[in-house]
Amino acid sequence: MKRIIFIGPPGAGKGTQAARIKDSYSIPWISTGDMFRDAIRGGTPMGLQAKAYVDSGALVPDEIVVGLTLERLAQPDCDKGFLLDGFPRTVVQADALHHELEERGGGIDLVVHLMVDEDELVERLLERGRIEGRADDTEATIRHRLEVYDEETRPVVGYYRRAGICADVDGSGDLDTVFARISDAIDSGE
C-alpha cells in the first residue's frame, strides 16, 4: 500500500509529477482543487458547504477541507493507497488527517517534499502564466503566494519530518530526472 503526500511550494511540479506517479504506482491522485469541484458538482453535503465559501471568495475552513478529503479517502479506489496533492496545507489539517487515518487503522507512508530554489519557482510560474494566459501570475503575486506557503504550509513539512516520514526531493531539473528522484524516495520507503 502506498499512502503518499506531495508537499512543495507553488511551481515545484507537484501536479506534473503526481500525474506520472499515479500512473506508475496505480494509485488515485487526489488534488484538493479537483476534489472541491467534484464535490460541489455532485452536490454532496460537504460540497455544498464548500461551495458557499468558494462562491464568496473566502478560504474554505479546515473542518470542511478535512471532511471532504476524508470523504474522498473512504472511497474504494483508495483502499490500496493514494497520492494527496494540495492537502494538508496546515498543521491543523495534518493533525486531523493523522488522527482519522489512525482510527481507520492506517497512516501516511511517505511525504515527498519537493524543493526548488525560489528564483526558479518564480521563473516557472511566470512561464506557466504566459503559456496559460494567467493574468494573475505576476512576479509580485507569485512572490506573495510563496510567502503564504512559507507561513502556512512549510510548518507541515516539519510536522512530517518529526514523524520520520518526510523525504526531501530536489524538484529542479528535467521532468524525467525529478520523476526518478521521487520514485527512488517512494521505493526506498517500502
Secondary structure, 3 states (H helix, E strand, C coil): CEEEEEECCCCCCHHHHHHHHHHHHCCCEEEHHHHHHHHHHHCCHHHHHHHHHHHHCCCCCHHHHHHHHHHHHCCHHHCCEEEEECCCCCHHHHHHHHHHHHHCCCCCCEEEEEECCHHHHHHHHHHHHHHHCCCCCCHHHHHHHHHHHHHHHHHHHHHHHHCCCEEEEECCCCHHHHHHHHHHHHHHCC
